Amino acid sequence: DNTINYVNEVITDILPDVIAFQEINDVSAFNTLANSIPAYEFITSGSGLGLAVREDVIEITNWSTLFPNAGYEFAWRYPLLVELNWLCGASAASIQIINIHLKSGNSSEDFNRRFDSCEYLSNFINDNPNANIIILGDYNDEITDSENSNSLWPLVSDNSVAFATAPIADIEYYASYPSWPSFIDHIALSTPLFDELN
């Protein structure tokens, strides 16, 4: 109950347009949170991922999970694809948000599973070059590592992808996993959204 109350307080204080959830271990608690904040629409993938959007500025038009044949690569946490219309005044934009929680761990097998996951995501972006795509969530690795030690390299090296989190990814103060410390939670954008980085 405390977690639900704390998360409710953070959301209602900040009122973000979009909230991505990973590691949803209690769907009942997630539903209780959803019911406590009627200004938001909540969805869950059923494999530990979820998304909430402010209904006054965002309309969810469709959602699904991706890569049904790549459960091993994604640690059976299939990426949650949410298609939405984001309203801003008289303007609107169609956005696809992909919420991910990649494989954790330091073994070579863990590395290879994250690497392969990123190849799937990179291919998805390149197969949809005109789509406004945001890939966000728990990548479980840093984007600042060199090529040989970077399991996210298929996305990091992809010219069709830019990380909005890059400017702070190497600053310990902003570490998303402070006890390590490391920055392993990222937001990546596809080419049509590059202008939003300025």
Phi and psi in degrees as GROMACS dihedral restraints (atoms count N, CA, C in turn):
[ dihedral_restraints ]
;  ai    aj    ak    al  type     phi  dphi    fc
    3     4     5     6     1   -61.5    20    10
    4     5     6     7     1   -42.5    20    10
    6     7     8     9     1   -60.5    20    10
    7     8     9    10     1   -44.8    20    10
    9    10    11    12     1   -59.3    20    10
   10    11    12    13     1   -45.0    20    10
   12    13    14    15     1   -64.8    20    10
   13    14    15    16     1   -42.1    20    10
   15    16    17    18     1   -64.6    20    10
   16    17    18    19     1   -45.4    20    10
   18    19    20    21     1   -65.5    20    10
   19    20    21    22     1   -41.6    20    10
   21    22    23    24     1   -57.3    20    10
   22    23    24    25     1   -45.3    20    10
   24    25    26    27     1   -63.3    20    10
   25    26    27    28     1   -43.4    20    10
   27    28    29    30     1   -62.2    20    10
   28    29    30    31     1   -47.0    20    10
   30    31    32    33     1   -63.0    20    10
   31    32    33    34     1   -47.6    20    10
   33    34    35    36     1   -72.7    20    10
   34    35    36    37     1   -21.2    20    10
   36    37    38    39     1   -77.9    20    10
   37    38    39    40     1   -42.6    20    10
   39    40    41    42     1   -88.5    20    10
   40    41    42    43     1   -35.4    20    10
   42    43    44    45     1    54.2    20    10
   43    44    45    46     1    52.9    20    10
   45    46    47    48     1   -66.9    20    10
   46    47    48    49     1   154.2    20    10
   48    49    50    51     1   -69.8    20    10
   49    50    51    52     1   -39.9    20    10
   51    52    53    54     1  -133.4    20    10
   52    53    54    55     1   138.9    20    10
   54    55    56    57     1  -131.3    20    10
   55    56    57    58     1   126.0    20    10
   57    58    59    60     1  -104.6    20    10
   58    59    60    61     1   134.7    20    10
   60    61    62    63     1  -115.3    20    10
   61    62    63    64     1   137.8    20    10
   63    64    65    66     1  -124.4    20    10
   64    65    66    67     1   162.3    20    10
   66    67    68    69     1    59.1    20    10
   67    68    69    70     1    45.6    20    10
   69    70    71    72     1   -78.2    20    10
   70    71    72    73     1   103.1    20    10
   72    73    74    75     1   -97.3    20    10
   73    74    75    76     1   -13.7    20    10
   75    76    77    78     1  -133.3    20    10
   76    77    78    79     1    96.0    20    10
   78    79    80    81     1   -64.2    20    10
   79    80    81    82     1   -33.6    20    10
   81    82    83    84     1   -62.3    20    10
   82    83    84    85     1   -44.0    20    10
   84    85    86    87     1   -65.1    20    10
   85    86    87    88     1   -39.3    20    10
   87    88    89    90     1   -61.7    20    10
   88    89    90    91     1   -41.9    20    10
   90    91    92    93     1   -67.0    20    10
   91    92    93    94     1   -36.0    20    10
   93    94    95    96     1   -63.2    20    10
   94    95    96    97     1   -42.8    20    10
   96    97    98    99     1   -60.1    20    10
   97    98    99   100     1   -47.0    20    10
   99   100   101   102     1   -58.2    20    10
  100   101   102   103     1   -43.6    20    10
  102   103   104   105     1   -69.4    20    10
  103   104   105   106     1   -21.1    20    10
  105   106   107   108     1   -85.2    20    10
  106   107   108   109     1    -9.2    20    10
  108   109   110   111     1  -130.0    20    10
  109   110   111   112     1    80.7    20    10
  111   112   113   114     1   -67.5    20    10
  112   113   114   115     1   -12.8    20    10
  114   115   116   117     1   -75.2    20    10
  115   116   117   118     1    -8.7    20    10
  117   118   119   120     1  -117.1    20    10
  118   119   120   121     1   148.2    20    10
  120   121   122   123     1  -100.9    20    10
  121   122   123   124     1   128.1    20    10
  123   124   125   126     1  -112.1    20    10
  124   125   126   127     1   139.9    20    10
  126   127   128   129     1  -135.3    20    10
  127   128   129   130     1   154.4    20    10
  129   130   131   132     1  -135.4    20    10
  130   131   132   133     1   146.4    20    10
  132   133   134   135     1   -79.7    20    10
  133   134   135   136     1   -20.3    20    10
  135   136   137   138     1    88.5    20    10
  136   137   138   139     1    -6.4    20    10
  138   139   140   141     1  -122.8    20    10
  139   140   141   142     1    35.0    20    10
  141   142   143   144     1    94.2    20    10
  142   143   144   145     1    -0.7    20    10
  144   145   146   147     1  -113.7    20    10
  145   146   147   148     1   149.5    20    10
  147   148   149   150     1  -153.3    20    10
  148   149   150   151     1   169.6    20    10
  150   151   152   153     1  -147.6    20    10
  151   152   153   154     1   144.2    20    10
  153   154   155   156     1  -129.8    20    10
  154   155   156   157     1   139.3    20    10
  156   157   158   159     1  -132.3    20    10
  157   158   159   160     1   146.9    20    10
  159   160   161   162     1   -72.9    20    10
  160   161   162   163     1   120.7    20    10
  162   163   164   165     1   -71.0    20    10
  163   164   165   166     1   -17.2    20    10
  165   166   167   168     1   -78.9    20    10
  166   167   168   169     1   -14.5    20    10
  168   169   170   171     1  -127.2    20    10
  169   170   171   172     1   -10.5    20    10
  171   172   173   174     1  -135.1    20    10
  172   173   174   175     1   136.1    20    10
  174   175   176   177     1  -117.5    20    10
  175   176   177   178     1   119.6    20    10
  177   178   179   180     1   -78.4    20    10
  178   179   180   181     1   123.2    20    10
  180   181   182   183     1   -99.5    20    10
  181   182   183   184     1   -23.9    20    10
  183   184   185   186     1  -169.4    20    10
  184   185   186   187     1   156.7    20    10
  186   187   188   189     1  -154.2    20    10
  187   188   189   190     1   153.1    20    10
  189   190   191   192     1  -162.6    20    10
  190   191   192   193     1   176.0    20    10
  192   193   194   195     1  -106.5    20    10
  193   194   195   196     1   153.9    20    10
  195   196   197   198     1  -106.5    20    10
  196   197   198   199     1   160.6    20    10
  198   199   200   201     1    55.7    20    10
  199   200   201   202     1    60.2    20    10
  201   202   203   204     1   -62.2    20    10
  202   203   204   205     1   -19.5    20    10
  204   205   206   207     1   -96.2    20    10
  205   206   207   208     1     8.1    20    10
  207   208   209   210     1  -120.1    20    10
  208   209   210   211     1    37.6    20    10
  210   211   212   213     1   -59.2    20    10
  211   212   213   214     1   -42.7    20    10
  213   214   215   216     1   -60.5    20    10
  214   215   216   217     1   -47.7    20    10
  216   217   218   219     1   -60.1    20    10
  217   218   219   220     1   -39.3    20    10
  219   220   221   222     1   -95.6    20    10
  220   221   222   223     1    15.9    20    10
  222   223   224   225     1    55.9    20    10
  223   224   225   226     1    34.5    20    10
  225   226   227   228     1    58.9    20    10
  226   227   228   229     1    21.7    20    10
  228   229   230   231     1  -110.4    20    10
  229   230   231   232     1    79.8    20    10
  231   232   233   234     1   -61.2    20    10
  232   233   234   235     1   131.9    20    10
  234   235   236   237     1   -54.6    20    10
  235   236   237   238     1   137.8    20    10
  237   238   239   240     1   -95.4    20    10
  238   239   240   241     1   113.8    20    10
  240   241   242   243     1   -97.9    20    10
  241   242   243   244     1   122.6    20    10
  243   244   245   246     1  -121.7    20    10
  244   245   246   247     1   120.6    20    10
  246   247   248   249     1   -97.0    20    10
  247   248   249   250     1   132.9    20    10
  249   250   251   252     1  -149.1    20    10
  250   251   252   253     1   161.3    20    10
  252   253   254   255     1  -107.2    20    10
  253   254   255   256     1   122.8    20    10
  255   256   257   258     1  -103.3    20    10
  256   257   258   259     1   117.8    20    10
  258   259   260   261     1   -98.8    20    10
  259   260   261   262     1   135.7    20    10
  261   262   263   264     1  -142.6    20    10
  262   263   264   265     1    99.8    20    10
  264   265   266   267     1    63.2    20    10
  265   266   267   268     1  -126.8    20    10
  267   268   269   270     1   -87.9    20    10
  268   269   270   271     1    -3.2    20    10
  270   271   272   273     1   -99.4    20    10
  271   272   273   274     1   156.8    20    10
  273   274   275   276     1  -146.1    20    10
  274   275   276   277     1   150.4    20    10
  276   277   278   279     1  -134.1    20    10
  277   278   279   280     1   138.8    20    10
  279   280   281   282     1   -87.8    20    10
  280   281   282   283     1   124.5    20    10
  282   283   284   285     1  -127.3    20    10
  283   284   285   286     1   144.2    20    10
  285   286   287   288     1  -113.9    20    10
  286   287   288   289     1   119.8    20    10
  288   289   290   291     1  -106.3    20    10
  289   290   291   292     1   129.9    20    10
  291   292   293   294     1  -113.6    20    10
  292   293   294   295     1   114.0    20    10
  294   295   296   297     1   -94.4    20    10
  295   296   297   298     1   128.0    20    10
  297   298   299   300     1  -129.1    20    10
  298   299   300   301     1   156.6    20    10
  300   301   302   303     1  -142.0    20    10
  301   302   303   304     1    93.6    20    10
  303   304   305   306     1   -75.9    20    10
  304   305   306   307     1   165.3    20    10
  306   307   308   309     1   -59.2    20    10
  307   308   309   310     1   133.3    20    10
  309   310   311   312     1   -91.3    20    10
  310   311   312   313     1   174.6    20    10
  312   313   314   315     1   110.0    20    10
  313   314   315   316     1   162.5    20    10
  315   316   317   318     1  -111.2    20    10
  316   317   318   319     1     2.0    20    10
  318   319   320   321     1   -75.1    20    10
  319   320   321   322     1   164.2    20    10
  321   322   323   324     1   -64.1    20    10
  322   323   324   325     1   -32.6    20    10
  324   325   326   327     1   -64.9    20    10
  325   326   327   328     1   -43.2    20    10
  327   328   329   330     1   -61.6    20    10
  328   329   330   331     1   -44.6    20    10
  330   331   332   333     1   -56.6    20    10
  331   332   333   334     1   -49.4    20    10
  333   334   335   336     1   -64.6    20    10
  334   335   336   337     1   -35.4    20    10
  336   337   338   339     1   -67.6    20    10
  337   338   339   340     1   -41.2    20    10
  339   340   341   342     1   -65.3    20    10
  340   341   342   343     1   -43.1    20    10
  342   343   344   345     1   -58.6    20    10
  343   344   345   346     1   -48.2    20    10
  345   346   347   348     1   -63.7    20    10
  346   347   348   349     1   -38.0    20    10
  348   349   350   351     1   -59.6    20    10
  349   350   351   352     1   -43.3    20    10
  351   352   353   354     1   -67.6    20    10
  352   353   354   355     1   -30.8    20    10
  354   355   356   357     1   -64.0    20    10
  355   356   357   358     1   -42.5    20    10
  357   358   359   360     1   -59.2    20    10
  358   359   360   361     1   -45.6    20    10
  360   361   362   363     1   -67.4    20    10
  361   362   363   364     1   -41.3    20    10
  363   364   365   366     1   -61.3    20    10
  364   365   366   367     1   -44.0    20    10
  366   367   368   369     1   -62.6    20    10
  367   368   369   370     1   -38.8    20    10
  369   370   371   372     1   -61.0    20    10
  370   371   372   373     1   -44.7    20    10
  372   373   374   375     1   -63.9    20    10
  373   374   375   376     1   -43.8    20    10
  375   376   377   378     1   -72.0    20    10
  376   377   378   379     1   -24.3    20    10
  378   379   380   381     1   -77.6    20    10
  379   380   381   382     1   -13.2    20    10
  381   382   383   384     1  -129.8    20    10
  382   383   384   385     1    62.8    20    10
  384   385   386   387     1   -65.4    20    10
  385   386   387   388     1   -21.5    20    10
  387   388   389   390     1   -98.8    20    10
  388   389   390   391     1    -0.5    20    10
  390   391   392   393     1   -85.2    20    10
  391   392   393   394     1   143.1    20    10
  393   394   395   396     1   -83.5    20    10
  394   395   396   397     1    98.5    20    10
  396   397   398   399     1  -114.6    20    10
  397   398   399   400     1   133.9    20    10
  399   400   401   402     1  -121.3    20    10
  400   401   402   403     1   124.2    20    10
  402   403   404   405     1  -109.7    20    10
  403   404   405   406     1   117.2    20    10
  405   406   407   408     1  -136.6    20    10
  406   407   408   409     1   159.6    20    10
  408   409   410   411     1   137.7    20    10
  409   410   411   412     1  -155.6    20    10
  411   412   413   414     1   -94.9    20    10
  412   413   414   415     1   100.0    20    10
  414   415   416   417     1   -81.5    20    10
  415   416   417   418     1   -16.9    20    10
  417   418   419   420     1    59.3    20    10
  418   419   420   421     1    25.9    20    10
  420   421   422   423     1  -163.4    20    10
  421   422   423   424     1   167.6    20    10
  423   424   425   426     1   -96.4    20    10
  424   425   426   427     1   146.2    20    10
  426   427   428   429     1   -84.6    20    10
  427   428   429   430     1   -10.1    20    10
  429   430   431   432     1   -90.5    20    10
  430   431   432   433     1    -5.1    20    10
  432   433   434   435     1   -68.3    20    10
  433   434   435   436     1   154.3    20    10
  435   436   437   438     1   -68.6    20    10
  436   437   438   439     1   164.5    20    10
  438   439   440   441     1   -52.4    20    10
  439   440   441   442     1   -46.6    20    10
  441   442   443   444     1   -68.0    20    10
  442   443   444   445     1   -20.4    20    10
  444   445   446   447     1  -120.4    20    10
  445   446   447   448     1    23.2    20    10
  447   448   449   450     1  -116.1    20    10
  448   449   450   451     1   104.2    20    10
  450   451   452   453     1   -72.0    20    10
  451   452   453   454     1   -10.9    20    10
  453   454   455   456     1   -96.5    20    10
  454   455   456   457     1     9.4    20    10
  456   457   458   459     1   -54.5    20    10
  457   458   459   460     1   -37.6    20    10
  459   460   461   462     1   -58.1    20    10
  460   461   462   463     1   -30.2    20    10
  462   463   464   465     1   -88.1    20    10
  463   464   465   466     1   -42.4    20    10
  465   466   467   468     1   -60.4    20    10
  466   467   468   469     1   -38.6    20    10
  468   469   470   471     1   -89.2    20    10
  469   470   471   472     1    -2.9    20    10
  471   472   473   474     1   -81.6    20    10
  472   473   474   475     1   119.8    20    10
  474   475   476   477     1   -67.3    20    10
  475   476   477   478     1   -11.7    20    10
  477   478   479   480     1   -91.4    20    10
  478   479   480   481     1     5.5    20    10
  480   481   482   483     1  -129.8    20    10
  481   482   483   484     1   136.5    20    10
  483   484   485   486     1  -133.3    20    10
  484   485   486   487     1   139.5    20    10
  486   487   488   489     1   -94.5    20    10
  487   488   489   490     1   116.8    20    10
  489   490   491   492     1   -64.5    20    10
  490   491   492   493     1   -23.9    20    10
  492   493   494   495     1   -86.1    20    10
  493   494   495   496     1    -3.1    20    10
  495   496   497   498     1   -55.7    20    10
  496   497   498   499     1   -42.3    20    10
  498   499   500   501     1   -62.4    20    10
  499   500   501   502     1   -22.2    20    10
  501   502   503   504     1  -114.0    20    10
  502   503   504   505     1     1.0    20    10
  504   505   506   507     1   -66.7    20    10
  505   506   507   508     1   -20.2    20    10
  507   508   509   510     1  -110.6    20    10
  508   509   510   511     1    14.6    20    10
  510   511   512   513     1  -106.6    20    10
  511   512   513   514     1   113.7    20    10
  513   514   515   516     1   -56.7    20    10
  514   515   516   517     1   -32.6    20    10
  516   517   518   519     1   -55.8    20    10
  517   518   519   520     1   -33.9    20    10
  519   520   521   522     1   -94.2    20    10
  520   521   522   523     1     8.5    20    10
  522   523   524   525     1   -50.5    20    10
  523   524   525   526     1   127.9    20    10
  525   526   527   528     1   -84.2    20    10
  526   527   528   529     1   -12.1    20    10
  528   529   530   531     1  -128.9    20    10
  529   530   531   532     1    75.8    20    10
  531   532   533   534     1   -60.9    20    10
  532   533   534   535     1   -29.2    20    10
  534   535   536   537     1   -71.7    20    10
  535   536   537   538     1   -13.4    20    10
  537   538   539   540     1   -81.3    20    10
  538   539   540   541     1   -47.9    20    10
  540   541   542   543     1   -85.4    20    10
  541   542   543   544     1   147.0    20    10
  543   544   545   546     1  -157.3    20    10
  544   545   546   547     1   162.9    20    10
  546   547   548   549     1  -113.2    20    10
  547   548   549   550     1   100.2    20    10
  549   550   551   552     1  -119.7    20    10
  550   551   552   553     1     1.1    20    10
  552   553   554   555     1  -109.6    20    10
  553   554   555   556     1   121.5    20    10
  555   556   557   558     1  -131.2    20    10
  556   557   558   559     1   163.8    20    10
  558   559   560   561     1  -127.9    20    10
  559   560   561   562     1   119.2    20    10
  561   562   563   564     1  -114.9    20    10
  562   563   564   565     1   144.9    20    10
  564   565   566   567     1  -121.9    20    10
  565   566   567   568     1   148.2    20    10
  567   568   569   570     1   -85.7    20    10
  568   569   570   571     1   166.0    20    10
  570   571   572   573     1   -47.6    20    10
  571   572   573   574     1   -46.9    20    10
  573   574   575   576     1   -60.6    20    10
  574   575   576   577     1   -15.1    20    10
  576   577   578   579     1  -102.0    20    10
  577   578   579   580     1     2.8    20    10
  579   580   581   582     1   -56.6    20    10
  580   581   582   583     1   -34.7    20    10
  582   583   584   585     1   -60.2    20    10
  583   584   585   586     1   -25.8    20    10
  585   586   587   588     1   -72.4    20    10
  586   587   588   589     1   -11.9    20    10
  588   589   590   591     1   -80.1    20    10
  589   590   591   592     1   -13.1    20    10
